[in-house]
Amino acid sequence: MNLEQQIEILNEVAENIGGEVYEGYSGRFMYGAKCYGIVCEEIVTCIEEAAEQGIKGAKYDNLGLQYIVYWPHLRRD
């Protein structure tokens, strides 16, 4: 599965769970590299739905009122 297909899946997941795709997140230990993520309230639902569609390796951070679930390997360098 290529990057464009994975991004399309992330858009579908975000829509299904009421989240929003974020295209430039730099997570922990990424040292400025930017990846794709989903800003959401239910991290478990987001991670599980993406994994069911074949996108694994999710990490998450707390943004205060919401979370971001992100995939460090999904990035355009």
Z-matrix of the N, CA and C atoms (Angstrom, degrees):
N
C 1 1.454
C 2 1.534 1 107.91
N 3 1.328 2 116.15 1 127.38
C 4 1.460 3 118.88 2 -178.11
C 5 1.532 4 111.17 3 -86.29
N 6 1.321 5 115.52 4 174.57
C 7 1.460 6 121.29 5 -175.86
C 8 1.526 7 112.30 6 -60.33
N 9 1.329 8 117.01 7 -43.36
C 10 1.467 9 120.07 8 -179.07
C 11 1.527 10 111.52 9 -61.06
N 12 1.319 11 117.68 10 -40.10
C 13 1.461 12 121.34 11 178.16
C 14 1.525 13 110.96 12 -65.53
N 15 1.327 14 116.41 13 -40.08
C 16 1.457 15 120.54 14 179.35
C 17 1.529 16 111.28 15 -66.74
N 18 1.316 17 116.87 16 -38.67
C 19 1.462 18 120.69 17 177.90
C 20 1.525 19 110.15 18 -65.76
N 21 1.314 20 116.58 19 -39.26
C 22 1.469 21 120.44 20 176.55
C 23 1.528 22 110.30 21 -60.71
N 24 1.323 23 116.83 22 -42.06
C 25 1.467 24 121.13 23 177.37
C 26 1.521 25 110.42 24 -63.36
N 27 1.334 26 117.69 25 -42.89
C 28 1.468 27 120.49 26 178.65
C 29 1.521 28 111.16 27 -61.47
N 30 1.309 29 116.98 28 -38.07
C 31 1.472 30 120.12 29 176.76
C 32 1.526 31 110.75 30 -62.54
N 33 1.330 32 117.02 31 -41.67
C 34 1.461 33 121.22 32 178.10
C 35 1.527 34 111.21 33 -65.24
N 36 1.331 35 116.45 34 -43.44
C 37 1.470 36 120.68 35 178.77
C 38 1.520 37 109.63 36 -61.18
N 39 1.326 38 116.79 37 -47.10
C 40 1.466 39 120.73 38 -179.84
C 41 1.520 40 110.78 39 -58.73
N 42 1.314 41 116.89 40 -43.33
C 43 1.463 42 120.63 41 179.89
C 44 1.532 43 110.45 42 -63.93
N 45 1.330 44 116.82 43 -42.21
C 46 1.467 45 121.19 44 -178.12
C 47 1.523 46 113.16 45 -64.72
N 48 1.330 47 117.00 46 -33.30
C 49 1.467 48 119.75 47 -174.76
C 50 1.528 49 113.03 48 -103.76
N 51 1.321 50 116.69 49 2.95
C 52 1.468 51 119.76 50 -179.58
C 53 1.509 52 113.03 51 76.51
N 54 1.324 53 116.92 52 27.54
C 55 1.458 54 121.65 53 178.97
C 56 1.514 55 111.40 54 -103.20
N 57 1.321 56 115.32 55 -172.45
C 58 1.454 57 121.31 56 -178.99
C 59 1.522 58 109.52 57 -139.58
N 60 1.329 59 117.10 58 131.70
C 61 1.463 60 121.06 59 178.54
C 62 1.521 61 109.06 60 -71.47
N 63 1.318 62 115.54 61 134.94
C 64 1.469 63 122.81 62 177.07
C 65 1.517 64 106.55 63 -117.41
N 66 1.318 65 117.03 64 123.85
C 67 1.463 66 120.67 65 -170.54
C 68 1.520 67 115.75 66 -95.42
N 69 1.306 68 119.20 67 -4.89
C 70 1.458 69 118.39 68 -174.64
C 71 1.509 70 113.95 69 -135.50
N 72 1.317 71 117.73 70 44.89
C 73 1.461 72 119.77 71 -176.35
C 74 1.527 73 110.83 72 -88.45
N 75 1.308 74 115.96 73 135.05
C 76 1.459 75 122.11 74 175.30
C 77 1.525 76 107.74 75 -113.32
N 78 1.307 77 115.83 76 101.15
C 79 1.456 78 121.92 77 -175.76
C 80 1.514 79 113.41 78 -82.50
N 81 1.308 80 113.76 79 -176.32
C 82 1.461 81 120.40 80 179.36
C 83 1.526 82 111.31 81 -58.03
N 84 1.308 83 115.45 82 137.04
C 85 1.459 84 124.51 83 177.61
C 86 1.531 85 113.37 84 61.97
N 87 1.319 86 117.35 85 21.42
C 88 1.467 87 120.64 86 177.47
C 89 1.522 88 111.22 87 -96.14
N 90 1.307 89 117.35 88 -11.40
C 91 1.461 90 123.79 89 173.42
C 92 1.531 91 112.76 90 51.09
N 93 1.330 92 115.94 91 45.93
C 94 1.450 93 121.51 92 175.15
C 95 1.521 94 115.21 93 92.32
N 96 1.324 95 118.31 94 -14.13
C 97 1.467 96 120.22 95 176.39
C 98 1.528 97 107.68 96 -65.94
N 99 1.315 98 116.65 97 146.30
C 100 1.468 99 120.56 98 -176.00
C 101 1.522 100 110.11 99 -115.92
N 102 1.335 101 114.92 100 139.26
C 103 1.460 102 120.61 101 -177.36
C 104 1.521 103 110.49 102 -133.79
N 105 1.317 104 114.97 103 179.92
C 106 1.460 105 121.88 104 178.30
C 107 1.511 106 110.75 105 -92.77
N 108 1.327 107 115.39 106 144.29
C 109 1.446 108 120.77 107 177.74
C 110 1.518 109 110.09 108 -151.29
N 111 1.323 110 115.38 109 176.65
C 112 1.458 111 121.61 110 176.82
C 113 1.519 112 108.17 111 -127.65
N 114 1.320 113 116.43 112 123.93
C 115 1.459 114 122.26 113 174.61
C 116 1.527 115 106.37 114 -84.03
N 117 1.346 116 115.92 115 124.82
C 118 1.467 117 119.78 116 -173.98
C 119 1.525 118 110.42 117 -154.98
N 120 1.320 119 114.57 118 175.92
C 121 1.455 120 120.78 119 176.78
C 122 1.523 121 112.21 120 -103.75
N 123 1.324 122 118.12 121 -25.34
C 124 1.464 123 123.38 122 -176.76
C 125 1.527 124 110.05 123 -113.20
N 126 1.327 125 117.35 124 92.40
C 127 1.462 126 119.77 125 -175.68
C 128 1.522 127 112.69 126 -66.90
N 129 1.318 128 117.81 127 -38.82
C 130 1.455 129 120.35 128 -177.75
C 131 1.523 130 110.50 129 -63.78
N 132 1.313 131 116.98 130 -45.51
C 133 1.461 132 121.42 131 178.56
C 134 1.522 133 110.71 132 -60.12
N 135 1.311 134 116.50 133 -43.84
C 136 1.465 135 121.57 134 -179.69
C 137 1.523 136 110.75 135 -62.73
N 138 1.315 137 117.20 136 -49.34
C 139 1.467 138 121.25 137 -178.55
C 140 1.523 139 110.79 138 -62.83
N 141 1.325 140 117.06 139 -44.54
C 142 1.462 141 120.51 140 -178.54
C 143 1.524 142 111.92 141 -65.22
N 144 1.318 143 116.96 142 -43.42
C 145 1.465 144 119.53 143 -178.87
C 146 1.526 145 111.09 144 -65.58
N 147 1.316 146 117.65 145 -41.12
C 148 1.462 147 120.47 146 177.83
C 149 1.534 148 110.40 147 -65.31
N 150 1.331 149 117.04 148 -41.51
C 151 1.466 150 120.93 149 179.90
C 152 1.524 151 111.17 150 -63.53
N 153 1.328 152 117.02 151 -37.95
C 154 1.469 153 120.50 152 177.27
C 155 1.521 154 111.62 153 -62.43
N 156 1.328 155 116.53 154 -27.10
C 157 1.464 156 121.68 155 178.78
C 158 1.534 157 112.11 156 -92.09
N 159 1.343 158 117.03 157 4.13
C 160 1.458 159 121.13 158 175.29
C 161 1.514 160 115.83 159 96.27
N 162 1.329 161 117.87 160 7.40
C 163 1.468 162 120.53 161 178.73
C 164 1.526 163 107.84 162 -104.07
N 165 1.312 164 114.42 163 107.19
C 166 1.461 165 120.79 164 -176.26
C 167 1.525 166 109.94 165 -115.48
N 168 1.313 167 116.46 166 176.23
C 169 1.458 168 121.29 167 177.83
C 170 1.513 169 113.84 168 86.07
N 171 1.342 170 116.77 169 26.31
C 172 1.468 171 120.95 170 -177.66
C 173 1.525 172 111.65 171 -73.47
N 174 1.303 173 114.40 172 147.77
C 175 1.462 174 123.65 173 170.91
C 176 1.519 175 105.84 174 -128.93
N 177 1.328 176 117.14 175 167.46
C 178 1.460 177 118.45 176 179.24
C 179 1.512 178 110.77 177 -147.83
N 180 1.319 179 114.23 178 154.61
C 181 1.458 180 123.07 179 175.51
C 182 1.513 181 108.47 180 -132.99
N 183 1.323 182 115.71 181 152.44
C 184 1.451 183 122.62 182 176.79
C 185 1.525 184 108.27 183 -87.89
N 186 1.322 185 116.66 184 129.30
C 187 1.466 186 121.45 185 178.93
C 188 1.525 187 112.53 186 -104.35
N 189 1.300 188 116.57 187 9.85
C 190 1.463 189 120.64 188 -176.87
C 191 1.511 190 109.79 189 107.74
N 192 1.320 191 117.17 190 -89.14
C 193 1.459 192 121.21 191 179.57
C 194 1.529 193 112.27 192 -87.86
N 195 1.322 194 117.15 193 -18.22
C 196 1.457 195 122.30 194 -179.98
C 197 1.527 196 109.34 195 -134.40
N 198 1.308 197 114.55 196 -179.86
C 199 1.458 198 121.76 197 176.56
C 200 1.515 199 108.79 198 -122.44
N 201 1.327 200 115.36 199 161.79
C 202 1.455 201 119.80 200 167.22
C 203 1.514 202 107.16 201 -122.10
N 204 1.312 203 115.39 202 125.91
C 205 1.456 204 122.34 203 172.42
C 206 1.515 205 104.51 204 -98.89
N 207 1.332 206 117.15 205 126.48
C 208 1.456 207 119.70 206 -175.95
C 209 1.513 208 111.13 207 -135.56
N 210 1.318 209 114.39 208 158.07
C 211 1.447 210 122.60 209 -178.24
C 212 1.525 211 107.71 210 -121.89
N 213 1.345 212 117.17 211 100.58
C 214 1.471 213 120.89 212 -175.24
C 215 1.534 214 114.40 213 -56.68
N 216 1.314 215 117.12 214 -27.54
C 217 1.470 216 120.04 215 -178.37
C 218 1.529 217 112.71 216 -82.28
N 219 1.329 218 118.77 217 -9.17
C 220 1.463 219 121.81 218 179.37
C 221 1.523 220 109.42 219 -96.62
N 222 1.309 221 115.97 220 89.01
C 223 1.464 222 118.89 221 -178.71
C 224 1.521 223 111.07 222 -150.80
N 225 1.300 224 112.83 223 155.15
C 226 1.463 225 121.02 224 174.11
C 227 1.517 226 106.76 225 -104.82
N 228 1.293 227 116.58 226 116.35
C 229 1.474 228 120.15 227 -178.47
C 230 1.505 229 111.61 228 -92.71
